[in-house]
């Protein structure tokens, strides 16, 4: 069962509740363009996931079937407790590596780009992250956890992390000693020097306490990254860090360093070595990126984002084989719409011509569809 797909309606209900609570409390937690970018990244991630999830799942199943030791029983409660800790442990090391290795950070940075912090940010997922994270979970297959146990627990580990993306919940007393909470995760999303690369846990905070990456929330959090995206385009969000790193590597005189930099911590250069770590080599950016838009443009952008969202939801029900006109057309429509809406929110001069062209393609695509069927 796709538990995450089943939870999507609840995500939006809870986002609406948080938005209403923020209005009542007069706390500015949401901005239209930023929220559309957050949700757009989530849709883009789901679109790519439709075509890659099966392959990544097959790798786990293959290793499980060819394991050299015994296995765990899905009928045993103790085995479910073990897989809970196993998944969360593997997630911790993947998440930590994503902050300490440049090419992994270029993928994961998407989740940190928002300069707000709310439940919509929880859905701001990197499109290529599953392609990087799957290898960290393969030891679970080798030690004998059945695929049904792994996929179920990984889904619940992801679902747990939704509610901790909020500013409306303070510290939670003794729960802070064991669980990852909104307070702990606010620290993780901070670009303050004190907070850089802290609190990598998924459901539990104990791994950070054990391995030296824990930080308690002490000062007001400044959200975002020290190299801001300065765009509300969800597709560009997934590529801009790669471009920045490629350009930076191009300034290194030795080709070995141009390759090495992708595997070093963010901030590494051949001349000064690594400046990675809390408070080192990071200059927080306090001014939030924003583009004033007329109300009509905001309404238009939201309405057309909804069409991309619907296309993404429809893709979740597409079964194999995937390389058919229907899922490919839905994917192209969703991604093109997200790109166009992002351009509108950024106020690009070419946004309107692009949107006109996109709208012109829709009836043509519909005619071709009916003609072929």
Buried (B, 14 or more C-beta within 10 A) or exposed (E): EEEBBEBBEEBBEBBEEBBEEBEEEEEEBBBBBBBBBBBBBBBBBBBBBBBBBEEBBEBBBEBBEEEEEEBBEBEEEEBBEBBBBBBBBBBBBBBBBBBBBBBBBBBBBBBBBBBBBBBBBBBBBBBBBBBBBBEBBBEBBBBBBBBEBBBBBBBBBBBBBBBBBBBBEEEEEEEBEEBBBBBBBBBBBBBBBBBBBBBBBBBBBBBBBEEEBBBEBEEEBBBBBBBBBBBBBBBBBBBBBBEBBEEBBEEBEEEEBBEBBBEBBBBBBBEEEBEBBBEEBBEBBEEBBEBEBEEEBBEBBBEBBBBBBBBBBEBBEBEEEBEEEEBEBBBBBBBBBBBBBBBBBBEBEEBEEBBEEBEEEEEEBEEEEEEEE
